[in-house]
Amino acid sequence: MSEYVKELNTQDVSEQNLKEAGTMFVDFWAPWCGPCRMVGPVVEQLAEEMAGKLSFGKINIDENADAAMRYGVVSIPTMILFKDGKEVERIVGARNKSYLSQAIERNL
């Protein structure tokens, strides 16, 4: 985990905490997931490049299954962009940096 990507838990992704965070990109992942391990470094690069524009976090669904259920995460990696506590973009599956960057930019 980089200094730009916060490790999250279920409480961190409550609607109230997400509202207070402003705009946050959350990566739902698991250590055993190959595509998740491919996307991880890309998310960390984006977090560093976009520092100050929005927050980035990762939540391990094995340790926080209730958070995954709350947001209907049935396949990983799933990345959700929240703005003021509400989901504004959902990306399912491994995607490249350009795709993720465009998804984020159009919602800032």
N, C-alpha and C positions, 0 to 999 in steps of 0.2 A: 504494500500500500504506500502511495506517495504522500507527501505533505499536503498535496492539493486535493486528495480524495479521502473523505472521511469514512471510516467503517461505521455503519449504521446498525441500529437494532430496531425492534418493532416500535418502541416508543418514539424513536427519532422520526418515523414515517407516519406519525399520527397527523390528522388533518391540521390540528392546531400548530404543531411544530413545523410542518411544511409551510403553513401560511406565514409564520414568523421568519422562515428562511428566505422568503421571496421566491426566486426562481431556483429550482434544484433539479439536477439530473441524477436519477437513481438507477443504478445497475443492479438488478436482481440476478444473482449468480450462485454457483456452488463449486467447491474445489474440484469435484470429480468431473465437471463439465468441460470437455475439450474446447468447444466454441467459446465458452466463457473465458477460458484462459487465453484464447486468441484475442478477444475483444478487450480484456483488461488493460494491456499496455496502451491501446488506442485511447481508451477512456482517460487514462492517466496523462497522456500527451495533451488531449483536449482540455483537461482540467488545468494543466499548467499554462497553456496558451490563452485560456479564457478566464484566468484568475481575475477576480474583481467584477466580472460580468454576472456570474452565477456560481452556485455551489455544486459540488459533485460528491456523490456518496455511493457506496456499494453495500448491499445487504445480502448476507449469506442466507439463502432460503432454508438450508438444513437446520440452521440455528434459530431462524425466525419464520417458521412455517405459517404462523398466523398472519404475518404481514403479507406474505405471498398470497394467501387466501383472500385477505381483505381487498387486494387490488386485482384479483382474478388472474394471477400469474400461473399459467399452466405449462409453459414451455420456457426454457432458459437458453441463452440469455434473453431477458426482457429488460429493456431500458425505458423508463418513464420519465418524461419531463413534466415537472410540476411548476405551476405558476400561481402564487398566492393560495397554495393549498389545493389547487385543482389540477387534475391531469389535463395537459394540453397536447401531448404527443406520446405515442407508444410505438416502440420499435422492437420487433421480435426477431431473434436470430442474429447471427454474427453479421455485422455490417462494417464497411471500411470507414476510414477517417472522414473522407469527403462526405459520405452519406450522413454520418452522425453530425458533422459540423453544420451541414445545410439544415438538418432537422432542428438543431438548436437555434441557429441564426434566425430562422423564420418565426420563432416563437419568443425572441427576446424583446 
